[in-house]
Amino acid sequence: MNRNTYVQFENSFFEKIINKKRMEMLKLIRKKINISKINDLLDIGTTNDDKLNSFNFFCKMFEDIPKHKSISNQKINNNRFKICIKKSITSAFTKKKLII
């Protein structure tokens, strides 16, 4: 089996719930925050995989924000992200790990 663990429920009941809740969160964010005034977005836990709609959901929904940044334990190849730090969020951070 060549699939990642987090993809095993692809198009499942859980994916539908995740997407529904993220859409609710998106509506609240858009209602409370003027997105046009935001210059950059930091995604923590970015995945390089884009198979499911829920993966990197907010980055996709906020494409109009000019600069996207990422902290992930994966190597991110998506050109959307201008700055990526390949690091686990449970590890100590240093400037040496910054990839620009």
Order of alpha helices (4+ residues) and beta strands (2+ residues): alpha-beta-alpha-beta-beta-beta
